[in-house]
Amino acid sequence: MANISLGTEVQIAKTATIPTRYQGRTGFVVGTVKAGRGFKYEVEPVGGRRVTPLVLSTRQFDVL
Protein backbone atom coordinates (compact mmCIF):
# COMPACT_ATOMS: atom_id res chain seq x y z
CA MET A 1 0.00 0.00 0.00
CA ALA A 2 1.31 3.40 -0.97
CA ASN A 3 1.78 6.16 1.59
CA ILE A 4 -1.49 8.11 1.71
CA SER A 5 -1.33 11.70 2.93
CA LEU A 6 -3.29 14.88 2.36
CA GLY A 7 -3.34 15.83 -1.30
CA THR A 8 -2.75 12.29 -2.59
CA GLU A 9 -4.50 11.71 -5.92
CA VAL A 10 -6.77 8.65 -5.93
CA GLN A 11 -9.22 6.94 -8.28
CA ILE A 12 -12.54 5.90 -6.76
CA ALA A 13 -13.43 2.24 -7.42
CA LYS A 14 -16.41 1.32 -9.57
CA THR A 15 -17.53 -1.10 -6.85
CA ALA A 16 -17.67 1.50 -4.07
CA THR A 17 -21.02 1.83 -2.30
CA ILE A 18 -21.49 5.46 -3.30
CA PRO A 19 -23.61 7.20 -5.97
CA THR A 20 -22.81 5.98 -9.48
CA ARG A 21 -21.83 9.46 -10.69
CA TYR A 22 -18.71 9.38 -8.45
CA GLN A 23 -17.59 5.82 -9.24
CA GLY A 24 -14.48 5.68 -11.43
CA ARG A 25 -13.63 9.37 -10.95
CA THR A 26 -10.40 10.75 -9.62
CA GLY A 27 -10.13 12.86 -6.51
CA PHE A 28 -7.82 14.06 -3.77
CA VAL A 29 -7.52 13.03 -0.12
CA VAL A 30 -8.51 16.01 2.03
CA GLY A 31 -8.66 14.45 5.50
CA THR A 32 -9.29 11.45 7.73
CA VAL A 33 -12.20 10.35 9.94
CA LYS A 34 -12.09 7.92 12.88
CA ALA A 35 -13.96 4.69 12.16
CA GLY A 36 -13.93 1.98 14.81
CA ARG A 37 -10.34 1.15 15.71
CA GLY A 38 -8.94 2.70 12.53
CA PHE A 39 -9.92 5.49 10.21
CA LYS A 40 -11.29 6.27 6.75
CA TYR A 41 -10.25 8.91 4.26
CA GLU A 42 -12.20 11.94 3.08
CA VAL A 43 -11.94 12.16 -0.71
CA GLU A 44 -13.02 15.20 -2.74
CA PRO A 45 -13.86 14.16 -6.34
CA VAL A 46 -12.38 16.35 -9.11
CA GLY A 47 -15.02 18.52 -10.74
CA GLY A 48 -17.60 17.63 -8.12
CA ARG A 49 -19.85 20.11 -6.41
CA ARG A 50 -20.25 18.18 -3.18
CA VAL A 51 -20.56 20.18 0.01
CA THR A 52 -18.96 17.36 2.01
CA PRO A 53 -16.20 15.00 0.83
CA LEU A 54 -16.84 11.28 0.35
CA VAL A 55 -15.73 9.12 3.30
CA LEU A 56 -14.06 6.00 1.89
CA SER A 57 -11.98 3.10 3.17
CA THR A 58 -8.76 2.13 1.41
CA ARG A 59 -10.59 -0.71 -0.38
CA GLN A 60 -12.79 1.80 -2.19
CA PHE A 61 -10.05 3.69 -4.02
CA ASP A 62 -6.68 3.20 -5.72
CA VAL A 63 -3.70 5.54 -5.26
CA LEU A 64 -2.52 7.05 -8.56
N, C-alpha and C positions, 0 to 999 in steps of 0.2 A: 504494500500500500504506500502510495506517495505521501509526502508530507503535506498536510492540508492546513493552510493558514488563511487569514483574511486576504481577500483579493484573488484567491486561487480560481482559475477558470475551470468550470466543470460542464459536463453534458448530462442532462437529466435523462434517465432511462425511460424507455417506452413502456416498461412494465410497472412504473411507479404508480402508486394509488393516489393520483392527483388528477385534476381535470386534463382531458385529452389535449387541449390547446397548449399545455406546457410540456408535454412529453416529447422528448427528442430535441428540445431546445438547449442552447448553451446559457450559462449564467455564471455569476460570481458569488463566492462565499462571502457573506457580510457579517456573520456572527455565529455563536453557538447557543444552544438551549439545553439545560439539564433534562435528562430523560432517564428515570430509574437510577441505575448505578453509573450510567455513562452520560453521553450527551448526543445531540443531533445538531446538524448544521443548518443555518439559515441561508438559503440560496435565492438570490434575486435574478430572475430570468432577464436576458438581454431583450430590450424592446418591449418589455411588459409594462403594464400600467397598474401593477398590484400595489395596494397600500401597504400590505405586510408581505415580507418574504416568505417563500415556501420553507417549511421545516422538514428536512429529509435526513434519513440515515445514510450511512456510507454505501449501503447496498442499492440505493436508489439513484446514484449518479456515478459517473466516471470522471476521473481527473484528466484534463487535457494537457 
